[in-house]
Amino acid sequence: MKVVMLGADRSVKGGVSAVVNNLYEAGLDQRIDLTYIGTMVDGSTAAKLLKGVQALLQFVTVLPKADIVHLNMAADASCYRKLIFMQIALWFHKKVVIHEHGGDFQGFYYKRCSAKRQAYIKKMLNRADLFLVLTDVWKDFFADMVDRDKIHVLQNAVPVPKMPKTDYSSHTAVFLGRLCPEKGVDELLDCVEAVWKKHPDFHLVLGGFWENGTEELQKKAKKLEAQGIVECPGWVSAKQRTELFEQSSIFVLPTWFEGQPVSLLEAMAAGMCSLTTAVGGIPQTLGEPEWNSLPTGKDGCGVMVEAKNSRMLTEALEELLLDENLRREIGTKARMRVQEYYAIDNYVNQLVSYYEKLRKED
């Protein structure tokens, strides 16, 4: 079975590339004849344009022998870019899988698209043979524009470290992701100094790259970094991430919108106590906990607060810092939840079964 998969280049610092790299590590390319084509890279506009042209040329070269085309799609430019590849695949009468990863597709579709563009996107999305989304929330959303029978939930998955986390004594919190307002970095920096005044040994590692237009945020972070409260190491590699999770006990992601963040799943798999926001697929990922109380929910797999609310974020972080046993309990249950629902081997099995079903429909 020959599958051509497209998405962000595997070198890109982001969620889709993390998903794809996990698939390779789990051996998807050993189960099927997989060709992966990166359609965008980090860098300048010229570099992105060159990569797009190269991807298009590679795509038309390998497409004739393909059985299935799998498009990893987000919002904005990613959506338009993938629809070009989709149209070419349809001209060749190939089965098409759209795998929607974008956490802000709702904002893109309803706020940044004209009625004409909405009609075009809806028409194209409906031409897919299979439409994969990350959570039930997104299935309900896309059912307004795509035939519901085509939509299936395939939640993200990550490898689970062999050894469980044992040390929860640290008062270090870790953020990993794009450094921008939409990830809640402004609110996080607002609460850090207040928390530090009550807990002088508190420390925040702000791992990621700064997006364009974040100069004011960077100034705020540098001021806190000069005080020794915040550390900004840049983008964190997989090895560095493992070390950070071993040395800290709280993972914090006060994001405004999400599909299903891979960084959160990685933190849960490592046994981290996670503090995040009740947006997108996060409530389902954490087992639908009560988001404004501690400990949270019947499973206690994480703590959620309201997005864009510095006060709630501060209060929750302070409460977690006061209780090592609570951090341990939440982190332990989070790891168990990932083992049960988000193990990468199960993900690969499900994906291959989708491919096999599509091929049988020919």
N, C-alpha and C positions, 0 to 999 in steps of 0.2 A: 504494500500500500504506500503510495507516494504522496506525501503531504508537503505543500509549500506553505510555510508560516512566515508572516510579515509582522514587523513591529519595530520599536526602537532598537537601534543597534545594541548588541550585548555589552558594549563598553559604556553605554549611557548610564548616568547616575540617576536611577529612578525605579519606580515600582514594576513596570512592564519588563524591563531588562532583568530585574531580580527574579520575576516569575519564570522567565525563559531560561535563565541560567540554572535555576532550581530544577527545571524540567530536564535539562541536559545532565545535571548531576544525578538525577534519579533514573536516567537511562531511557528517556523517551525515544531518543535516536536509535536505540537498540531494538525497540519494539516495532518501529515503522521506518520507512525510508524518508527521513526528514531533511528538508532543505530550509534553512532559516535565512531570511533576507532582512537586514537592517535597513529601514527606510529613512532614519534620521540619526544625527549625531549631535553631541554637545559641541558648541563652538560658534564660529561666525556664520553669518548668513550665506557667505560663499561656500563654506564647508557643508552646510546643510543642503544647499542647492546641488552641489556636486554629488553628495551622497544620494539625494533623491533621483538624480539622473542615472547613476550607477545601479541603484536598486531597480529602476524601471527596465533597464537593459538586461539585467540578470533575470528579472521576472519573466520577460517575454521569451527568454532563452529556455528556461526550465519549465515553463507553463504547459507546453504541449503534452508532456509525459506525466503530468500531475493528475492525481485522482481528486484531491481536495485542496482548496485554498483556505487557509486559516488566517484571518485578519485580526490582529490585536489593535483595538481602536480605543481612543480616548475622545476628548472633545476638541473643539476649535480646529486648528490646522491638522491635527491627527485625523479627525473625522473626514475632512475634505480629501486629504492625501490618500486614505484607505479606500475611499469611494472611487477614486481613479483606478486603483488596482482592481477593485471589485468589478467595475465595468468591463475591464479587459478580460477578467476571468469569466464573466458571463458571456462575452463574445466567443470564448472558447468552449462554452457549455460545461464549465467545471462546477462542481459542488462547492458552495461557499459557506464558511463558518465565520460569523462576526462574533468576536469576543470583546465585550464592552468593559473597559477598565476605568473609564473616566469618572471621577467623583463629582465633577461639576457639569455633567452633561445637561442637567436640567436648566442651569443658568445659561449655558451656551445656547440651547435650543430655544428657550422662551424669551431670553433677554438680548441675545447677540445675533439672532438670525431673523431675517425678514420673513414675511409670510411665504414668499416665493421659495426661499431657501429651506424653510421648514417643510414645504410640500415635496421638494426634491429629496431631502434627507429621508423623510418618511417613506417615500416611494422606493428609494434604494434599499433602506434597511429591510423592507418587506420582501425584497427579492432574495434575501439570504435563505439558505436551506435550513440553517440552524443559528439561533441567536443566544449566545451564552452571556449571562450576567453573574455578578458576584454574590448577590444576596436577594432575599425575597422582596425587600423594599424596592430594589431596582427592577425586579420582574413586574411588580405592580405599576411602576412608572412607565416602563417601555410597552406595557400592554395597551397603552393609549395610542401607540403608533405602529406597533408590530403585532402580527397575528399571535395571540397568546400561546397557541399550540406549538409555535416555533421556539418559544423562549424557555430555556432551561437554566437552573441555578447551578453554577459550578464555582463553589467558594475557593478562594486562594488557599494554598497549602505551602508548608515550609518543612525542611528537615528538622528533626528534633534531636538536640544534643544527647549523646549517650548517657552522660552523667548529670544527675539533677543538681540544681543549685542548693547549696547548704548554708551559705553565709548571707544573712540579711541585716547585719549590723551597720552597714555603711549608710551615711546620710547624703550620699551622692545620687543625684537624679540625672537621667540621660534623655536627651532629645535627639532624634535622628530623622533627617529629611531635608526638604528644601527650606531654606531660611527666607521666609516671606510672611507678610501679614496673614495670608490665607491659611497658613499652618498654625496660626495662633501664637507666633513668636512675640508679637508686641505684648499680648496679655501675659505671656510667660515671663518676659523681662520685667513687666510691671510688678509682678508678684514676688520676684526673686529677692529683691532687697528687703522687703517686709518679712519674708520667711527667714532670711539670714540673720536679721536682728534678734529673732527669738531663738534661732538655732545656729550659733556661730560656726558650727562645723558643717553646715549645709554647703553643698557645692553643686553647680549645674554644668554638665558637659553639653554644649550646643553643637552637635555634629551635623555638618551639611555644608552646602555651598550657598552663598548669598545670590539671590536673583537680582536682576537689573531693577533699579528704582528703589532700592532698600537702603539708601545712604543714611537716613535718619535712624533706622533700626540698627544699622552697623555702629553708629556713634553711641547709641544707648548700650549696645553689647560691649563695646570697647571700654566704656566707662566702668562697667561692672567687672570686666576682665581685669582692669587695672587695680581694682579693689580685691582681686583674688576670689571673687564670688562665682564668676563664670569663666569657663574655658571654651575657646572656639578652635578646635583642632582641624577644621576643614572637613572635607568628605572623609567618612570613616570606612576603611576597608573591612572585609569580612573578618579578617584576623583581629583587627582593632576592635570590631564590634564584640567579638567573643570576649576579649579582655575587659572591655568596658562593662559588659553584663556581669562578669565575675566580680568586678571591683565595686559595683554599685547595687542598689536594690530597688530603685524606682525608675520606671520608664514613663515619660510624660509626653503626650501628643495632644495639645489643645486645638486641634484642627477645626476649621469652619465647615468643611464638607469632605466627604470621602466616598470611595467605592468600598473597598475593604483593604486597609493599609497593610502591606507586607511587613513593614517595620514593626507594627503592633503584634502581628503573628510571631515574628522572630523573637520579640521580647517575651511573649507569653511562653513560647517553646523553651526559652532559656530559663523560665521560672521567675521572671521579673514581676514585680507588683506594678501594674499599669494604671496610670491616671490619664484619662482621655475625655473626649466629648461625645455627647449623644447625637451623632450625626451619621447619615448614610447607613452603611452596613455595620457600623461599630456595635450598636446594641445587640444585633444578632450574633456577632462574633463573640461577644462576652456573655452570651446566654441570657440576654434581655434583663440585666440587673436593674434594680431601682437606682436611678442615676443621681439622686440627690441625698443619699444617705450612706453611712458607713457603719458596719460592713455592708456591701451591696449585694442584693439579689440572693436567690436560693443557692446559686453556685459560688458566688463571691469570686468571680474570675477577673475582676477589674473594677475600677472606680470611674464613674462618669460624672461630668459636670456640664453645665450649660455652655455652649460655645460663646465666645466673646465676653465671658464674664470673669474678670480678673479676681473679683472678691471670692467667688465660689472656688476658683482654682487655688487661690491662696489658702483658704480654709481647709480644703481637702488635702493639700500638700502638707500643711502643718499637722493635721491629724495623723496622716500616715507616718510622718517623721517621729511622732510620739510613741508609736506602737510597733516594735519590731516583730512581735508575734502576729500581728495583723498583716504586715508585709509578707511574712513567711506563708501565712495561710492563703492569701490571695495569689501569691506567686506559685505556690504548689498546685493549687486548683487550676490555675491558668495553664500550666504545663500539661496537666492531665486532660484538659479540654482540647488542647492542640493534638495530643496523642490520639484522642478519640475521634475528632472531627476534621482535623486539618493536616493529617499526615500526607506527605508528598506521594508516597507509593499508591495510596488510594486515589489520589487526584489523577495520577498517570493512568491508572486502570480505567477510571471513568472517562477520561478524554479519549483513550483508545477505543472504548466501547461506542462512543459517539461517532468516531470515524468509521468504524466497522458498519454501523447501522446506515450511515450515509452511503457508503459504497454499495451496500446491498440494495439500495433503492434505485440504483442505475438500471 
